[in-house]
């Protein structure tokens, strides 16, 4: 594929409270045996992207440990591969990442060494399947400067925790508001963007010169009337796990057969790091109903309508 991937996985998320005190959001367990970042990495691999950079920062130990071998996502290759970047204090830079744009700026050498003409930027805290090739084809056909992948939320879902956008009949974005107090639209940004590599470098460098550090506020919103920014709307399953309620709902969704089949039985596959754990053990008297129980777990009591992660223990 003619693109390089960037996964933003370094943000400090206080909305998940105790769950992320010692763990990055991108390393949170999903559906028992997976981590949140597995979905973005699998999408990159299935789209035949050969170079992917993961930008980490807060509570990165568990995430870095999960990514210590790139072979699980087919990035163990001579040309390209998986790159994990953390903030580096140097003579020229004494800061951690001050925002998403600054995270890219501090690793701009990676983009400058690449030869692919396009960049796909995504986050590590969303659960979805996507063929980025289709989005890139749309981006090229529209002759867009930036393409934002978006979707319509169902009625009752909280849109105020996302970027809200409005598009004209040609799908060009005319309004974009980041996490408004009151949402005047149910169309949200999924945090997935496609942009030409050279243009991204120019925009990031210009933002750094003006001490602007956020990709959405200081690039997307600031340039929405100056650049051709289009929306690419999706209808398939997509969920962001950045709050406790959203994280719970996403895991509960995997108890639905149609969701499990979509992610784990239909191609392309979702990949994850494999650990040598024994199958779940069900001791005499154990009762399990409508649940996902990951390997290494021991069940002594009753489990119902639940998702148990690896090495969980359920007593009577």
C-alpha positions in Angstrom: 0.0 0.0 0.0 1.2 3.5 -0.8 0.8 4.7 2.8 2.6 4.7 6.2 0.6 4.3 9.4 0.7 6.3 12.6 -1.2 5.1 15.7 -1.6 7.7 18.5 -1.5 5.7 21.7 0.1 8.0 24.3 -2.7 10.2 25.6 -3.4 10.5 29.4 -7.1 9.5 29.8 -8.6 10.4 33.2 -12.1 9.4 32.2 -11.4 5.7 32.8 -10.3 6.5 36.4 -8.7 3.5 38.2 -8.7 1.3 35.0 -5.9 3.4 33.5 -3.9 4.3 36.5 -1.3 1.8 35.6 -2.1 0.9 32.0 -2.4 2.8 28.7 -5.9 2.9 27.2 -4.6 1.2 24.1 -3.5 -1.8 26.2 -6.9 -2.3 27.8 -8.3 -5.8 27.3 -11.1 -6.4 24.8 -13.2 -9.5 24.4 -11.1 -11.4 26.9 -8.0 -12.2 24.8 -7.3 -9.0 22.9 -6.0 -5.5 23.5 -7.6 -2.3 22.2 -4.6 -1.6 19.9 -4.8 -5.0 18.2 -7.7 -3.7 16.1 -5.8 -0.7 14.7 -2.7 -2.9 14.1 -4.7 -5.6 12.4 -6.4 -3.1 10.1 -3.0 -1.8 9.2 -1.6 -5.2 8.5 -4.7 -6.4 6.6 -4.5 -3.2 4.4 -0.9 -4.2 3.5 0.7 -1.2 5.2 4.4 -2.1 5.7 5.5 0.7 8.1 3.6 1.5 11.2 4.7 3.9 14.0 3.0 3.6 17.5 3.5 6.8 19.6 3.3 6.0 23.3 3.7 8.0 26.4 1.6 7.6 29.6 1.7 4.3 31.4 3.4 2.7 28.4 5.0 -0.3 30.1 2.1 -2.8 29.5 1.6 -1.5 25.9 5.3 -1.7 25.1 5.4 -5.2 26.5 2.5 -6.2 24.3 4.3 -4.8 21.3 7.7 -6.3 22.0 7.4 -8.6 19.1 5.9 -7.3 15.8 5.5 -10.8 14.2 2.0 -11.2 15.6 0.7 -8.6 13.2 3.0 -9.6 10.4 5.3 -6.7 10.8 8.4 -8.8 11.4 10.0 -7.9 8.0 13.3 -6.6 6.6 11.7 -3.7 4.9 9.4 -1.6 7.1 8.0 -3.0 10.3 6.6 -1.8 13.6 8.2 1.2 15.3 7.4 2.2 18.9 8.3 5.7 19.8 8.3 7.3 23.2 9.2 10.9 24.1 12.9 11.4 24.0 14.6 14.2 26.0 17.4 15.7 23.9 19.5 18.9 23.8 16.9 20.4 21.4 13.8 19.1 23.1 13.0 18.9 26.8 9.3 18.1 26.7 7.0 15.2 26.7 4.3 15.1 24.0 2.2 18.2 24.5 -0.5 17.1 22.1 -1.2 14.9 19.1 0.5 17.2 16.6 3.5 17.6 18.9 3.8 13.8 19.2 4.1 13.6 15.4 6.5 16.6 15.4 8.8 15.0 17.8 9.0 11.9 15.6 9.0 13.8 12.3 12.3 12.1 11.2 10.3 8.9 10.8 8.1 10.5 8.3 11.0 12.2 6.5 12.8 8.9 6.1 9.7 7.3 4.5 9.0 7.2 0.8 5.3 6.4 0.8 3.2 9.3 -0.5 0.4 9.1 2.1 0.0 8.8 5.9 -2.9 7.1 7.7 -3.3 8.4 11.3 -5.5 6.6 13.8 -5.9 6.1 17.5 -5.2 3.0 19.6 -8.4 3.1 21.6 -11.1 2.2 19.0 -12.6 -1.2 18.2 -13.4 -1.6 14.5 -12.5 -3.3 11.2 -11.5 -1.2 8.2 -9.8 -1.5 4.8 -7.8 1.6 4.6 -7.3 1.0 0.9 -10.9 2.0 0.2 -10.5 5.2 2.2 -7.3 6.0 0.3 -9.0 5.5 -3.0 -11.8 7.8 -1.9 -9.2 10.4 -0.8 -7.4 10.3 -4.1 -10.7 10.4 -6.1 -11.8 13.5 -4.2 -8.4 15.2 -4.6 -8.7 15.9 -0.9 -6.0 17.5 1.3 -7.3 15.6 4.3 -9.9 12.9 4.6 -11.6 12.3 8.0 -13.4 9.0 8.6 -16.7 9.7 10.2 -19.9 7.9 11.2 -23.4 8.7 12.5 -24.1 7.8 16.1 -27.3 6.1 17.0 -30.0 8.0 18.8 -29.2 8.3 22.6 -25.4 8.0 22.2 -23.3 10.8 23.7 -21.8 12.7 20.8 -20.2 15.4 23.0 -17.1 13.3 23.7 -16.2 13.3 20.0 -15.4 15.8 17.3 -18.7 16.9 15.7 -18.8 17.7 12.0 -21.1 18.8 9.2 -20.6 18.2 5.5 -22.1 19.5 2.3 -23.7 17.4 -0.4 -20.2 16.7 -1.8 -19.0 15.4 1.6 -16.7 18.3 2.1 -16.5 19.3 5.8 -17.9 22.8 6.4 -18.1 22.7 10.2 -16.0 20.9 12.8 -16.2 21.3 16.6 -14.2 19.3 19.0 -16.1 17.9 22.0 -18.8 20.6 22.2 -20.9 21.2 25.2 -24.0 20.6 23.1 -23.8 18.6 19.9 -25.7 20.0 16.9 -25.1 16.9 14.8 -24.8 13.2 15.3 -22.0 12.8 12.8 -18.7 12.3 14.6 -15.1 12.0 13.7 -13.6 8.5 14.4 -10.1 9.9 14.7 -8.9 8.3 11.5 -7.3 10.6 8.9 -5.5 10.3 5.6 -3.2 13.0 4.4 -0.3 13.3 1.9 3.0 12.8 3.7 4.7 15.9 2.5 1.7 18.1 3.4 1.5 16.6 6.8 5.2 17.4 7.4 4.6 21.0 6.3 1.5 21.4 8.5 3.2 19.9 11.6 6.3 22.0 11.2 4.2 25.2 10.8 2.2 24.3 13.8 5.3 23.7 15.9 6.7 27.1 14.9 3.6 28.7 16.2 3.6 26.6 19.4 0.4 24.8 18.4 0.3 21.2 19.5 -3.1 19.6 18.8 -3.8 17.9 15.4 -7.6 18.4 15.5 -7.8 22.0 16.9 -4.6 23.4 15.3 -4.8 21.6 11.9 -8.2 20.2 11.1 -10.4 23.0 12.5 -7.9 25.8 11.7 -7.5 24.8 8.1 -11.1 23.6 7.3 -11.8 26.6 5.1 -8.4 26.7 3.6 -7.8 23.1 2.8 -10.0 20.6 1.0 -11.1 18.4 4.0 -13.6 15.6 3.2 -15.5 13.1 5.2 -15.6 9.4 4.5 -18.7 7.9 6.2 -18.7 4.3 7.6 -21.6 2.2 8.7 -19.9 -0.9 10.1 -19.2 -1.5 13.8 -17.0 1.1 15.5 -16.6 1.9 19.2 -14.3 4.1 21.1 -13.5 2.9 24.7 -12.2 6.1 26.2 -14.8 6.2 29.1 -15.7 3.5 31.6 -19.3 3.2 30.2 -18.0 2.9 26.6 -15.4 0.3 27.7 -18.1 -1.7 29.4 -20.6 -1.5 26.6 -17.9 -2.5 24.0 -17.0 -5.6 25.9 -20.6 -6.5 26.4 -21.2 -6.2 22.7 -18.9 -9.2 22.2 -21.5 -11.3 23.9 -23.7 -10.8 20.9 -23.1 -13.5 18.3 -23.3 -11.1 15.3 -20.5 -9.0 16.8 -18.3 -12.0 17.6 -18.8 -13.4 14.1 -18.0 -10.1 12.5 -14.7 -9.7 14.2 -13.5 -13.2 14.7 -15.1 -15.4 12.1 -15.3 -13.1 9.0 -12.2 -12.2 7.1 -9.9 -10.3 7.5 -8.8 -11.5 10.9 -8.0 -9.7 14.1 -4.5 -10.6 15.4 -3.0 -10.4 18.9 0.0 -11.4 20.8 -0.3 -15.1 21.8 0.7 -16.2 25.3 1.3 -19.7 26.5 -1.5 -20.1 28.9 -3.6 -23.2 29.6 -7.3 -23.3 28.6 -9.8 -22.0 31.2 -10.3 -24.5 34.0 -13.9 -25.2 35.1 -13.9 -26.9 38.5 -16.8 -29.1 39.8 -19.8 -26.9 40.5 -18.9 -24.2 38.0 -21.7 -22.6 36.0 -21.1 -20.4 33.0 -23.8 -18.8 30.9 -23.5 -16.4 28.0 -19.9 -15.4 28.8 -16.4 -15.1 27.3 -13.8 -16.7 29.5 -10.1 -16.2 28.4 -7.3 -18.7 28.8 -5.6 -19.1 32.1 -8.8 -18.5 34.0 -10.1 -20.7 36.9 -13.9 -20.9 37.4 -15.2 -22.2 40.7 -18.6 -20.4 40.9 -21.2 -18.9 38.6 -20.4 -16.6 35.7 -23.2 -15.1 33.7 -23.3 -12.4 31.0 -19.7 -11.6 31.6 -16.4 -11.1 29.9 -13.4 -12.5 31.9 -9.9 -11.5 30.8 -6.8 -13.7 31.0 -5.9 -15.4 34.3 -9.1 -14.4 36.0 -10.3 -16.4 39.1 -13.9 -16.7 40.0 -14.6 -18.1 43.5 -17.8 -19.6 44.7 
